[in-house]
Amino acid sequence: MVPDCHIHTYLCHHAIGHPRDYRETARRNGIPEICLADHMPAPDGYDPDNRMSPDDYPTYRAMFNELMATSHSVPVRFGIEADYYPGCESHLREWLPRQNFDLIIGSVHYLGAWGFDNPLYAGQWDQVNLVDTWRHYFKLIAGMADTRLYDIVGHLDVTKKFGHQPAPDQTVALAEPALDRIAAAGMAIEINTSGLRKPVGEMYPALPILHRAYQREIPIVFGSDSHAPEEVGFAFNQAVACARQAGYRHYVRYQNRIATRHPLPG
């Protein structure tokens, strides 16, 4: 099986379980490696209900150090999910390089003041133009890639979470400019299985977008986006099959923000 590079902890305020419980689930499920990737603290007060506070971050690092000090068959990497939003760059450029992360996942969760993937605000999807909204989202993804601050794009088409999406050919057309910028930045994308647990009922990204990523030689990683220990490695057999269907035969692992290439299992 493949590593799970997207694991959250209770410190983000919307997950449960200690990292040691996630690692034990990985062992039972044959997952060879996991990476903690909780939502990073934001000193400007951005989205405080869904991430660590600055005061929580030492605890996050201490939990990782505790795992590293404990003998176990499943290695643990130290990562972060660093949200991209206008104005975040100055802090990220100074803070991220000082943390010695193994990998940095970039994600977009807000369009302006709208938390578009938050169930509390899902009703707003019925009031927006789908194509314009998706275009806005992918412009932010492209801008995130242009910063060269991140290693991986998380849940690339998470805008479909509640089932609101344009026609398939339109979604591909909207995604392709962002894929070009992701490729130019040397980033990977995540096959994120959490969408199978959401109303849309499919992985991120959709197969046609994943195929376009393969055509651009964009590497892939796998993430469950676990918010509970039992979700580690969720539907990874299906994710590997999807990667193969898109054309992939290899994936990458990160350590010290350096990617190494590995053959897909099976």
C-alpha positions as CSV (number, residue, x, y, z in Angstrom):
1,M,0.0,0.0,0.0
2,V,1.0,3.7,-0.3
3,P,1.7,6.3,2.5
4,D,-1.0,8.5,3.8
5,C,0.3,12.1,3.6
6,H,-2.7,13.9,5.0
7,I,-3.5,13.3,8.7
8,H,-5.2,15.8,11.0
9,T,-5.2,16.0,14.8
10,Y,-7.6,17.2,17.4
11,L,-5.7,20.5,17.5
12,C,-7.6,21.7,14.4
13,H,-10.8,21.7,16.5
14,H,-12.7,19.5,14.0
15,A,-10.9,16.2,14.3
16,I,-10.6,13.6,17.0
17,G,-7.9,11.3,18.2
18,H,-4.2,11.4,19.1
19,P,-1.6,10.9,16.4
20,R,-0.5,7.6,18.0
21,D,-4.0,6.3,17.3
22,Y,-3.7,7.3,13.7
23,R,-0.3,5.5,13.4
24,E,-1.7,2.3,15.0
25,T,-4.6,2.3,12.4
26,A,-2.0,2.7,9.7
27,R,-0.1,-0.3,11.0
28,R,-3.3,-2.4,11.0
29,N,-4.3,-1.3,7.5
30,G,-0.8,-1.9,6.0
31,I,-0.1,1.8,5.4
32,P,3.7,2.0,5.3
33,E,4.0,5.7,6.4
34,I,1.9,8.6,7.6
35,C,2.4,12.4,7.7
36,L,0.8,14.7,10.1
37,A,-0.6,17.7,8.1
38,D,-2.8,19.7,10.4
39,H,-4.1,23.2,9.6
40,M,-1.4,25.7,10.4
41,P,-1.9,28.6,12.8
42,A,-2.6,32.0,11.3
43,P,-1.3,35.0,13.3
44,D,-3.7,37.3,11.4
45,G,-6.7,35.5,12.9
46,Y,-7.7,33.8,9.7
47,D,-10.4,31.1,10.2
48,P,-9.6,30.4,13.9
49,D,-12.3,27.8,14.4
50,N,-10.7,25.3,12.0
51,R,-7.0,25.3,12.8
52,M,-4.4,25.4,15.5
53,S,-3.9,28.6,17.4
54,P,-0.3,29.9,17.6
55,D,-0.3,28.6,21.2
56,D,-1.3,25.1,20.0
57,Y,1.7,24.8,17.6
58,P,4.2,23.7,20.3
59,T,1.9,20.9,21.3
60,Y,1.7,19.8,17.7
61,R,5.4,19.7,17.4
62,A,5.7,17.9,20.7
63,M,3.2,15.2,19.6
64,F,5.4,14.6,16.5
65,N,8.5,14.4,18.7
66,E,6.8,11.9,21.0
67,L,6.0,9.6,18.0
68,M,9.5,9.9,16.7
69,A,10.9,8.8,20.1
70,T,8.7,5.7,20.2
71,S,9.7,2.6,18.3
72,H,7.1,1.6,15.7
73,S,6.9,-0.1,12.3
74,V,5.2,3.0,10.7
75,P,7.4,6.0,10.2
76,V,5.8,9.4,10.7
77,R,6.6,12.6,8.8
78,F,6.1,16.1,10.0
79,G,3.9,18.2,7.7
80,I,1.4,21.0,7.6
81,E,-1.6,22.1,5.6
82,A,-1.0,25.8,4.9
83,D,-4.0,27.5,3.6
84,Y,-3.5,30.0,0.8
85,Y,-5.5,33.2,0.8
86,P,-4.6,36.8,-0.3
87,G,-2.2,38.4,2.1
88,C,-0.8,35.2,3.6
89,E,2.4,35.2,1.6
90,S,4.5,37.5,3.8
91,H,4.0,35.4,6.9
92,L,4.4,32.1,5.1
93,R,7.7,33.1,3.5
94,E,9.2,33.8,6.9
95,W,7.6,31.1,9.0
96,L,7.5,27.9,6.8
97,P,11.2,27.6,6.1
98,R,12.0,27.7,9.9
99,Q,9.8,24.7,10.8
100,N,11.8,21.8,9.1
101,F,8.7,20.3,7.7
102,D,8.9,17.1,5.6
103,L,6.1,18.4,3.3
104,I,3.8,21.3,3.0
105,I,0.3,20.9,1.6
106,G,-1.3,24.0,0.0
107,S,-5.1,24.4,0.0
108,V,-7.8,26.9,-0.6
109,H,-10.9,26.9,1.6
110,Y,-12.2,30.4,1.2
111,L,-13.4,32.5,-1.7
112,G,-13.3,36.0,-0.1
113,A,-15.2,35.7,3.2
114,W,-17.1,32.5,2.1
115,G,-16.0,29.2,3.5
116,F,-17.3,27.4,0.4
117,D,-16.5,23.9,1.7
118,N,-17.9,24.4,5.2
119,P,-21.3,22.7,5.7
120,L,-22.5,25.7,7.6
121,Y,-22.4,27.8,4.5
122,A,-23.2,25.2,1.8
123,G,-26.5,26.9,1.0
124,Q,-24.6,29.8,-0.7
125,W,-23.8,27.5,-3.6
126,D,-27.4,27.8,-4.7
127,Q,-26.9,31.6,-5.1
128,V,-23.7,31.7,-7.2
129,N,-22.7,31.2,-10.8
130,L,-21.0,27.8,-10.8
131,V,-18.5,28.5,-13.7
132,D,-17.5,31.9,-12.2
133,T,-17.0,30.4,-8.8
134,W,-14.9,27.5,-10.0
135,R,-12.9,30.0,-12.1
136,H,-12.2,32.1,-9.0
137,Y,-11.2,29.0,-7.1
138,F,-8.7,27.8,-9.7
139,K,-7.2,31.3,-10.1
140,L,-6.4,31.1,-6.4
141,I,-4.9,27.6,-6.8
142,A,-2.8,29.0,-9.7
143,G,-1.7,31.9,-7.5
144,M,-0.8,29.5,-4.7
145,A,1.4,27.5,-7.1
146,D,3.1,30.7,-8.2
147,T,4.4,31.4,-4.7
148,R,6.7,28.4,-4.8
149,L,6.0,27.9,-1.0
150,Y,4.3,24.6,-1.2
151,D,5.0,21.0,-2.2
152,I,1.6,19.5,-2.8
153,V,-1.9,20.8,-3.8
154,G,-4.5,19.3,-1.5
155,H,-7.9,18.2,-2.6
156,L,-7.6,19.9,-6.0
157,D,-11.3,20.1,-7.0
158,V,-12.8,20.4,-3.5
159,T,-15.3,22.9,-4.9
160,K,-17.4,19.9,-5.9
161,K,-17.7,18.8,-2.2
162,F,-21.5,19.3,-2.0
163,G,-22.2,18.2,-5.6
164,H,-22.2,21.7,-7.2
165,Q,-20.1,21.5,-10.4
166,P,-20.3,22.6,-14.0
167,A,-20.3,20.0,-16.8
168,P,-17.3,17.7,-16.9
169,D,-15.7,19.4,-19.9
170,Q,-16.1,22.8,-18.3
171,T,-14.4,21.6,-15.0
172,V,-11.5,20.3,-17.0
173,A,-11.2,23.5,-19.0
174,L,-11.3,25.6,-15.8
175,A,-8.7,23.4,-14.1
176,E,-6.1,23.3,-16.9
177,P,-4.6,26.7,-16.5
178,A,-4.0,25.9,-12.8
179,L,-2.5,22.6,-13.7
180,D,0.0,24.4,-16.0
181,R,1.1,26.6,-13.1
182,I,1.3,23.6,-10.7
183,A,3.5,21.8,-13.2
184,A,5.7,24.9,-13.7
185,A,6.1,25.1,-9.9
186,G,7.2,21.5,-9.7
187,M,4.5,20.6,-7.2
188,A,2.6,17.3,-6.8
189,I,-1.1,16.9,-6.4
190,E,-2.9,14.8,-3.9
191,I,-5.4,12.0,-4.7
192,N,-7.6,12.7,-1.7
193,T,-10.1,10.0,-0.8
194,S,-12.1,12.1,1.6
195,G,-14.5,13.2,-1.1
196,L,-15.9,9.6,-1.0
197,R,-17.1,10.5,2.5
198,K,-18.8,13.7,1.3
199,P,-22.0,14.5,-0.5
200,V,-20.3,14.4,-3.9
201,G,-19.2,10.8,-3.4
202,E,-16.0,10.9,-5.4
203,M,-12.3,11.4,-4.9
204,Y,-10.5,14.7,-5.4
205,P,-9.6,15.3,-8.2
206,A,-12.0,13.8,-10.7
207,L,-10.4,11.3,-13.1
208,P,-10.4,13.6,-16.2
209,I,-8.5,16.3,-14.2
210,L,-6.1,13.6,-12.9
211,H,-5.5,12.5,-16.4
212,R,-4.6,16.0,-17.5
213,A,-2.2,16.2,-14.5
214,Y,-0.6,13.0,-15.7
215,Q,-0.2,14.5,-19.2
216,R,1.7,17.3,-17.6
217,E,3.9,14.9,-15.6
218,I,2.7,16.3,-12.3
219,P,3.6,13.8,-9.5
220,I,1.0,12.4,-7.2
221,V,0.7,11.5,-3.5
222,F,-2.2,9.9,-1.6
223,G,-4.1,11.4,1.4
224,S,-7.1,10.3,3.4
225,D,-7.6,13.7,4.9
226,S,-8.3,11.8,8.1
227,H,-10.1,13.5,10.9
228,A,-10.5,10.3,12.9
229,P,-8.1,7.4,13.4
230,E,-10.4,4.9,11.6
231,E,-10.1,7.0,8.4
232,V,-6.4,6.4,7.8
233,G,-5.8,4.9,4.4
234,F,-9.5,5.2,3.6
235,A,-10.3,3.7,0.1
236,F,-6.6,3.7,-0.9
237,N,-7.0,0.6,-3.1
238,Q,-9.6,2.6,-5.1
239,A,-7.3,5.6,-5.2
240,V,-4.4,3.5,-6.6
241,A,-6.7,2.0,-9.2
242,C,-7.8,5.5,-10.2
243,A,-4.2,6.7,-10.5
244,R,-3.4,3.7,-12.8
245,Q,-6.5,4.5,-14.9
246,A,-5.2,8.1,-15.3
247,G,-1.9,6.7,-16.6
248,Y,0.3,6.9,-13.5
249,R,2.7,4.1,-12.6
250,H,4.6,6.0,-9.9
251,Y,3.9,8.2,-6.9
252,V,6.2,10.3,-4.7
253,R,7.1,10.4,-1.0
254,Y,8.5,13.5,0.8
255,Q,11.1,13.8,3.5
256,N,12.8,17.1,4.3
257,R,10.7,18.5,1.4
258,I,12.6,16.3,-1.1
259,A,10.4,14.0,-3.3
260,T,11.5,10.5,-4.1
261,R,9.7,8.4,-6.8
262,H,8.3,5.0,-6.1
263,P,6.3,2.5,-8.2
264,L,2.6,2.1,-7.5
265,P,1.7,-1.2,-5.9
266,G,-0.2,-3.8,-7.8
